[in-house]
Amino acid sequence: MKIKPHQKHCLQTAHFHFLFVGCGCSPKSCCCFSFFSCLNENLNRRITNDRQWITNNKYSCLHTNTLVCIEISQNDALEVIEANVFSNLPKLHEIRIEKANNLVYIDQDAFQNLPSLKYLSISNTGIKFLPTVHKLQSLQKVLLDIQDNINIRTIERNSFMGLSSESVIIRLNKNGIREIQNHAFNGTFLDELNLSDNHNLEKLPNEVFQGANGPVVLDISKTRISFLPASGLENIKKLRARSAYNLKKLPALEKFVALIEANLTYPRLLSNNYMDFDSLENEFDFDYGLCNEVVHVACSPKPDAFNPCEDIMGYNILRVLIWFINILAITGNIIVLVILISSQYKLTVPRFLMCNLAFADLCIGIYLLLIASVDIQTKSQYYNYAIDWQTGAGCSAAGFFTVFASELSVYTLTVITLERWHTITYAMQLDRKVRFRHAMVIMIFGWMFAFTVALLPIFGVSSYMKVSICLPMDIETPLSQAYIIFLLVLNVLAFMIICACYICIYFTVRNPNVIASNSDTKIAKRMAILIFTDFLCMAPISFFAISASLKFPLITVSKSKILLVLFYPINSCANPFLYAIFTKTFRRDFFILLSKFGCCQMQAQIYRTETSSSVHNSHMRNGHCTPASKTSDGTIYSLVPLNHLN
């Protein structure tokens, strides 16, 4: 039973209370009487201001068989609690020492032989070390509540041995703890351990729970702990790790044999058909998956559309296809770059634009290679790597790489098409020819634009961290949503410009005198292939992405990976062939390059002869050009290879 002061003047002045049954206080001591009372004003002032510490011999009659509760509260003068102050009190079940900011020392023998103690609270003090409880020897279940003591730095080994012969709850939250030593909880039956809000606590050593039975509940929320100990986890039923941002990986699954509830920082999913997810709100929207096979585990935050419990690729067929596609894209574009750069002919505007296109498509191939490599490395264990991958530099780099490359590729394709349309439309007006310096300025702007839009998600406009494939799918804020819609609409407009230019080119070069000639049919087919590949690449992705950006998703993130592998890289794979490798000019440069190494000498000589003849004929025409737009040095890579493909 708690007996608190009943008189108003006592409540106003007394900051050091001894609450007991049938006891009272005189100016010099506290002794038992047959009535209730509170501390005398003079005694209170003497304890808090004159002595500044509590000693056993000064207040010896505290040793009573009826004392059940002691509370020391709001005492700024108290500095020391000496030995035997709380000793041999058989009925005492509660001790509170609170808001004594200047209390810096509690003697190691202050707590002795308290068999009935159930609650010990020490909070908001200046102590630097945990009070010693080895001699406390309670026979009851004990709640040890030590919090808001910011000067406590270390929990030493065997710190709680002798606290109780029954189970204990230890709350060490909101302290300044930096280190917990091995065997710190040795000799305890640990029902609950709360270490939350120790913001400088980074590690739980592997043997921290050795010698302890438990804990059953472990709370490490708002700490910097990055790993849980390798042993001592078998009794944990509830794991709380909210706002523990450094905890990105858990020990082996078999360590959690008793786990039934996990409240984690990230949406780490405990995946099983029998999973029972609780109703807690999902604080985060990242695609972090802690996927394992523990059954009947209530896990929060709950999974959502952006958090499928699967590997990066999700489907085995995609895992195979992505390797084939990225190798094709990388190989094709490297070949194009090598041939273009090493060619002996002048670097013309079309060749320069093709170099930019090949580089952009090569970057997309490298992005796919990076995603495929991480998928292989984390196969069937992505839950152990998800957080490190998606919050790390690797995913941000991959996301930046692919957005930069895709926007540069679309931009360059549009510029190439416009250049072809301009060249063919104004073939007879040499003064309107696109000069190399013009192309340089246009492409510098394109690089700056692609670099800028790829950099925005790193600075908070959308995010590359939301999904495992590192694409900017975050549309939670209006700015992020506007960013995604802007890019998608821009790509659709680019496709429409490309289509319009090809239609104009077709009507410009077709033979007006012969209906449906073979030449016109070939031109139409080649243009149809170019438009179809662009459409196949852009249409599915743009359609589903725009619907998702408007918050009406038609497919899941898992299904979107099919688009990523099958449709997204189509242009990167096809462009090297459609715009370079299949052209006669490219074949000429290819064989001439091989001839330098002693290969294909005859083929190279044939192409050299054809080029010389072409140059001679061009000079003989005195500047008259054909609609196919071929330069005098024969180095053009025509998007519409009217004269080069037969």
Summary of the structure (lengths in Angstrom):
residues: 646
radius of gyration: 38.5
end to end distance: 103.2
largest distance: 130.6
contacts: 2120
relative contact order: 0.06
helix: 41%
strand: 12%
